[in-house]
Amino acid sequence: MAAQQDAIRRGGEGRLLYITQATQAEQVTPDLPMPFWADFSIRELANTAEVRSGGSRTAVELEEGMYGVEWSVRFPKIQADAAALAFYNLVVASGSPEECTFFTFCYGDDRAQYTIQDCKCDNRTLEGAAGETEWLTGTMSGFGGMVRAGTAAAQTYIDAPGLAMHESAHSAWELSRFRSSYSNGLRMTPVIAGPTGGPSTRTSREWDYMTEGNKTIEGEYGLFAYQGGDVNGACLTTYAQVLTFTEKCTPYEGVTLTWAGQKLSGRDLNIPGDDSEIEWTIPWLGTNETLAMV
C-alpha cells in the first residue's frame, strides 16, 4: 500500500517556478515565485511522421520530426502586485525589432522537477464578469525549447490579493462582462544548420528560432444597453478605453487595463425566451493593450 500511495500525487504537491533568460539557450535556475495559478499544462511534441513506400500498406519507417513544447497556465485571480505583473507582461515584446523575453519554467512535484528553457509567451487572455464573487481571471500560453532535469525547489507564491470585478470601473460604458486577448503570432522555425559557431543554438531536433509575427489585440464586451454607435457608419469611432481596479484598502493595490486604437467589429443581440437579461455583445479589435500598476 505504501508504494502505491507513493505513486500518486495531487495538485497540492505540484511545483511551478520561473526565471527570465538574458539570451536564447542560456541555462538558468528558476527561483522566482509565480502568481497564483489554477493549473499548468505542458505538452512535448515529437512530431513523429510516417514514411510511406509503394508496395506496402504499412509505414516503412516512423521518422522523428521537429521537437517542441507547448505550455499553458491558468490564473484563478489576477493579482495586483508588481512581481505578478512582471510575469503577466512577459507577453509584451520590446526592442527593435520587437522580441518577447525568453524565460525558463521549473515544474513537477515534490518527487522530481524539470525545466523548460527558451520559453516565450504567445497569448494572454484576461476576462471577468459582473458580480460580487466574480474575479478578474486570465490564461497565458506559449512555446518552449529543451526539457531537462531540474533542481529541487519548494513551492512559493506571490502573496498579494487578487482583483474582484466589483472593484473595477470602465471608462466609457457599464459592462456585464469583458474579455481581451493579446497575441504575438509566435512561430517555431527550424533551419538547415550552418557552420559551427553560427547563430543557431540547436543541439538536437528542436527549433532554431522563435520569431514574433503579427501582434493582435481583440476582445469583446457584454452590455445590457445599446452602445457604440452605427456599425454601418462610414468611419467607425476609435476608442481608447480603460478598465480601472481601485485600491480599496491596504494591502490592495490599483491596476489599470488600457486599450488603444479600439474599433467595433460587430454587434450581437440576444433576446432570451426565459427570464434572463437581454444582452448586447460587442466584439472589437485594438492596436495595443497595457496592464499596469496605478
ZICORBEL-V78671 format. One record per residue. N is the residue number from 1. RES is the residue in one letter. PHI is phi in whole degrees, 0 to 359 (* if undefined). PSI is psi in whole degrees, -180 to 180 (none if undefined). D_CENTER is the distance of its C-alpha to the mean C-alpha in Angstrom with 1 decimal. Layout:
BEGIN
[[N & RES & PHI & PSI & D_CENTER] [N & RES & PHI & PSI & D_CENTER]]
END
This chain:
BEGIN
[[1 & M & * & -39 & 39.9] [2 & A & 298 & -42 & 38.5] [3 & A & 295 & -38 & 37.2] [4 & Q & 294 & -44 & 35.5] [5 & Q & 299 & -37 & 33.8] [6 & D & 293 & -18 & 32.6] [7 & A & 277 & -11 & 30.8] [8 & I & 250 & 135 & 28.5] [9 & R & 227 & 146 & 25.6] [10 & R & 247 & 180 & 23.5] [11 & G & 302 & -29 & 20.3] [12 & G & 295 & -19 & 22.4] [13 & E & 262 & 7 & 23.1] [14 & G & 290 & 159 & 19.5] [15 & R & 227 & 137 & 18.4] [16 & L & 203 & 115 & 15.1] [17 & L & 227 & 171 & 15.4] [18 & Y & 208 & 169 & 14.2] [19 & I & 200 & 147 & 15.8] [20 & T & 280 & 156 & 15.5] [21 & Q & 252 & 148 & 17.8] [22 & A & 283 & -34 & 20.4] [23 & T & 215 & 164 & 20.6] [24 & Q & 297 & 144 & 19.6] [25 & A & 75 & -2 & 21.4] [26 & E & 292 & 130 & 22.1] [27 & Q & 266 & 117 & 22.5] [28 & V & 232 & 164 & 21.5] [29 & T & 252 & 111 & 21.6] [30 & P & 297 & 129 & 18.5] [31 & D & 216 & 10 & 19.9] [32 & L & 266 & 134 & 17.5] [33 & P & 291 & 149 & 16.6] [34 & M & 272 & 160 & 13.2] [35 & P & 297 & 168 & 12.6] [36 & F & 308 & 130 & 13.8] [37 & W & 234 & 135 & 11.8] [38 & A & 279 & -41 & 13.0] [39 & D & 197 & 156 & 12.3] [40 & F & 228 & 137 & 11.0] [41 & S & 225 & 148 & 11.9] [42 & I & 223 & 140 & 12.9] [43 & R & 229 & 117 & 15.0] [44 & E & 272 & 133 & 17.5] [45 & L & 249 & 118 & 19.0] [46 & A & 270 & -22 & 22.7] [47 & N & 50 & 44 & 23.2] [48 & T & 293 & 135 & 26.8] [49 & A & 232 & 151 & 29.0] [50 & E & 277 & 141 & 32.5] [51 & V & 252 & 122 & 35.4] [52 & R & 253 & 151 & 38.1] [53 & S & 217 & 146 & 41.8] [54 & G & 301 & 145 & 44.7] [55 & G & 91 & 1 & 47.0] [56 & S & 218 & 130 & 44.4] [57 & R & 279 & -12 & 42.5] [58 & T & 256 & 142 & 40.4] [59 & A & 305 & 133 & 37.8] [60 & V & 278 & -15 & 39.8] [61 & E & 200 & 148 & 36.9] [62 & L & 248 & 115 & 33.3] [63 & E & 252 & 133 & 31.6] [64 & E & 292 & 135 & 28.4] [65 & G & 259 & -159 & 25.9] [66 & M & 289 & 131 & 23.1] [67 & Y & 274 & 142 & 21.1] [68 & G & 200 & 172 & 17.3] [69 & V & 228 & 135 & 14.4] [70 & E & 247 & 138 & 11.3] [71 & W & 225 & 157 & 9.0] [72 & S & 207 & 150 & 6.6] [73 & V & 220 & 138 & 6.8] [74 & R & 244 & 138 & 7.9] [75 & F & 248 & 126 & 9.6] [76 & P & 288 & -31 & 13.1] [77 & K & 211 & 130 & 13.8] [78 & I & 286 & 130 & 12.2] [79 & Q & 263 & 143 & 14.7] [80 & A & 270 & 81 & 17.0] [81 & D & 206 & 139 & 17.4] [82 & A & 299 & -39 & 17.3] [83 & A & 293 & -37 & 16.1] [84 & A & 293 & -43 & 13.1] [85 & L & 295 & -29 & 12.3] [86 & A & 299 & -37 & 12.7] [87 & F & 284 & -48 & 9.7] [88 & Y & 305 & -35 & 7.5] [89 & N & 272 & 10 & 9.2] [90 & L & 296 & -13 & 8.6] [91 & V & 286 & -17 & 7.0] [92 & V & 274 & 123 & 10.6] [93 & A & 273 & 152 & 13.2] [94 & S & 215 & 173 & 16.8] [95 & G & 90 & -175 & 20.3] [96 & S & 220 & 107 & 22.5] [97 & P & 290 & 159 & 21.4] [98 & E & 293 & 132 & 17.8] [99 & E & 222 & 143 & 15.7] [100 & C & 281 & 155 & 12.4] [101 & T & 285 & 133 & 13.3] [102 & F & 286 & 145 & 13.8] [103 & F & 211 & 170 & 13.3] [104 & T & 235 & 133 & 14.6] [105 & F & 266 & 147 & 13.7] [106 & C & 244 & 126 & 16.7] [107 & Y & 219 & 164 & 16.6] [108 & G & 146 & -144 & 19.4] [109 & D & 220 & -166 & 22.0] [110 & D & 289 & -12 & 25.2] [111 & R & 272 & -41 & 27.0] [112 & A & 203 & 146 & 25.0] [113 & Q & 236 & 156 & 21.8] [114 & Y & 226 & 159 & 20.2] [115 & T & 239 & 144 & 18.2] [116 & I & 245 & 113 & 15.8] [117 & Q & 265 & 169 & 16.5] [118 & D & 60 & 42 & 15.3] [119 & C & 275 & 148 & 11.6] [120 & K & 223 & 153 & 9.5] [121 & C & 265 & 124 & 5.9] [122 & D & 265 & -35 & 6.5] [123 & N & 216 & 140 & 4.3] [124 & R & 230 & 130 & 3.5] [125 & T & 238 & 133 & 6.2] [126 & L & 237 & 140 & 9.0] [127 & E & 202 & 160 & 12.3] [128 & G & 191 & 162 & 15.6] [129 & A & 227 & 160 & 19.2] [130 & A & 293 & 145 & 22.6] [131 & G & 147 & 150 & 24.3] [132 & E & 293 & -27 & 25.5] [133 & T & 246 & 24 & 23.3] [134 & E & 261 & 133 & 20.1] [135 & W & 250 & 158 & 17.1] [136 & L & 284 & 116 & 14.3] [137 & T & 244 & 172 & 11.4] [138 & G & 195 & 166 & 7.6] [139 & T & 222 & 153 & 4.8] [140 & M & 224 & 146 & 1.4] [141 & S & 210 & 160 & 3.8] [142 & G & 182 & -154 & 6.6] [143 & F & 231 & 163 & 10.3] [144 & G & 215 & 180 & 12.9] [145 & G & 247 & -121 & 16.7] [146 & M & 290 & 138 & 19.4] [147 & V & 256 & 130 & 19.5] [148 & R & 218 & 171 & 22.4] [149 & A & 298 & 142 & 24.1] [150 & G & 254 & -179 & 22.7] [151 & T & 257 & 134 & 24.6] [152 & A & 307 & 133 & 25.4] [153 & A & 212 & 146 & 23.5] [154 & A & 273 & 146 & 23.7] [155 & Q & 286 & 130 & 20.7] [156 & T & 229 & 161 & 20.2] [157 & Y & 230 & 158 & 18.1] [158 & I & 282 & 115 & 17.6] [159 & D & 268 & 88 & 20.4] [160 & A & 211 & 148 & 19.9] [161 & P & 296 & 152 & 20.1] [162 & G & 271 & 172 & 17.4] [163 & L & 259 & 131 & 17.7] [164 & A & 260 & 145 & 19.7] [165 & M & 292 & -27 & 20.0] [166 & H & 288 & -8 & 23.7] [167 & E & 272 & -3 & 23.3] [168 & S & 259 & 160 & 21.8] [169 & A & 216 & 134 & 23.7] [170 & H & 268 & 145 & 23.0] [171 & S & 285 & -13 & 25.1] [172 & A & 233 & -44 & 26.6] [173 & W & 226 & 159 & 26.6] [174 & E & 280 & 129 & 26.6] [175 & L & 245 & 149 & 23.6] [176 & S & 268 & -25 & 23.4] [177 & R & 191 & 167 & 19.6] [178 & F & 206 & 159 & 16.8] [179 & R & 212 & 140 & 13.4] [180 & S & 220 & 148 & 11.5] [181 & S & 226 & 136 & 8.9] [182 & Y & 241 & 119 & 8.3] [183 & S & 233 & 141 & 8.6] [184 & N & 257 & -9 & 10.3] [185 & G & 62 & 39 & 12.3] [186 & L & 295 & 149 & 12.2] [187 & R & 219 & 130 & 15.2] [188 & M & 274 & 120 & 16.7] [189 & T & 236 & 122 & 20.3] [190 & P & 269 & 160 & 23.4] [191 & V & 229 & 162 & 26.7] [192 & I & 284 & 121 & 30.3] [193 & A & 304 & 141 & 30.9] [194 & G & 262 & -159 & 33.1] [195 & P & 294 & 156 & 35.5] [196 & T & 303 & 136 & 34.7] [197 & G & 91 & 3 & 33.1] [198 & G & 287 & -177 & 31.3] [199 & P & 291 & -25 & 27.8] [200 & S & 292 & 141 & 26.2] [201 & T & 248 & 13 & 25.2] [202 & R & 295 & 139 & 25.1] [203 & T & 244 & -14 & 27.0] [204 & S & 209 & -118 & 26.9] [205 & R & 258 & 4 & 25.2] [206 & E & 284 & 167 & 21.7] [207 & W & 299 & 160 & 20.6] [208 & D & 263 & -39 & 22.1] [209 & Y & 226 & 146 & 19.7] [210 & M & 237 & 101 & 16.0] [211 & T & 256 & 149 & 16.5] [212 & E & 279 & 137 & 14.7] [213 & G & 256 & -143 & 15.8] [214 & N & 288 & 131 & 16.0] [215 & K & 279 & 131 & 13.7] [216 & T & 233 & 126 & 13.4] [217 & I & 244 & 121 & 13.1] [218 & E & 214 & 162 & 14.1] [219 & G & 187 & -170 & 14.6] [220 & E & 204 & 152 & 17.5] [221 & Y & 246 & 145 & 19.9] [222 & G & 255 & 136 & 22.2] [223 & L & 220 & 151 & 25.7] [224 & F & 266 & -5 & 29.1] [225 & A & 224 & 152 & 31.0] [226 & Y & 298 & 130 & 31.2] [227 & Q & 215 & 162 & 29.5] [228 & G & 101 & -5 & 28.7] [229 & G & 77 & -169 & 32.0] [230 & D & 283 & 114 & 33.2] [231 & V & 292 & -20 & 30.6] [232 & N & 266 & 12 & 33.5] [233 & G & 293 & 156 & 34.5] [234 & A & 299 & -40 & 35.4] [235 & C & 226 & 116 & 32.8] [236 & L & 285 & 150 & 29.9] [237 & T & 294 & 138 & 29.2] [238 & T & 262 & 128 & 26.4] [239 & Y & 249 & 158 & 24.6] [240 & A & 223 & 87 & 22.8] [241 & Q & 258 & 158 & 21.8] [242 & V & 226 & 137 & 20.5] [243 & L & 250 & 117 & 19.3] [244 & T & 249 & 129 & 20.8] [245 & F & 256 & 118 & 20.6] [246 & T & 276 & 153 & 23.9] [247 & E & 281 & 108 & 25.0] [248 & K & 274 & -31 & 27.2] [249 & C & 187 & 164 & 28.7] [250 & T & 294 & 135 & 28.4] [251 & P & 261 & 23 & 26.1] [252 & Y & 290 & 145 & 23.7] [253 & E & 240 & 161 & 22.3] [254 & G & 267 & 148 & 21.5] [255 & V & 222 & 144 & 18.3] [256 & T & 239 & 142 & 18.1] [257 & L & 242 & 110 & 15.6] [258 & T & 244 & 134 & 17.4] [259 & W & 245 & 147 & 17.4] [260 & A & 239 & 150 & 19.8] [261 & G & 63 & 34 & 21.8] [262 & Q & 284 & 136 & 21.1] [263 & K & 223 & 140 & 23.3] [264 & L & 298 & 144 & 23.7] [265 & S & 245 & 8 & 23.3] [266 & G & 163 & -176 & 25.4] [267 & R & 204 & 132 & 26.5] [268 & D & 239 & 151 & 27.0] [269 & L & 229 & 132 & 29.3] [270 & N & 240 & 118 & 29.7] [271 & I & 252 & 106 & 33.1] [272 & P & 284 & 157 & 33.1] [273 & G & 274 & -8 & 36.4] [274 & D & 254 & -155 & 36.0] [275 & D & 270 & 12 & 35.8] [276 & S & 289 & 164 & 32.1] [277 & E & 287 & 144 & 31.2] [278 & I & 288 & 130 & 31.4] [279 & E & 224 & 136 & 28.1] [280 & W & 266 & 146 & 27.0] [281 & T & 237 & 126 & 23.6] [282 & I & 243 & 106 & 22.8] [283 & P & 281 & 147 & 20.1] [284 & W & 215 & 160 & 19.5] [285 & L & 243 & 152 & 18.3] [286 & G & 221 & 177 & 17.8] [287 & T & 252 & -18 & 18.0] [288 & N & 198 & 156 & 15.8] [289 & E & 220 & 134 & 13.7] [290 & T & 232 & 124 & 14.2] [291 & L & 251 & 118 & 13.2] [292 & A & 213 & 154 & 16.2] [293 & M & 287 & 147 & 18.8] [294 & V & 286 & none & 22.0]]
END
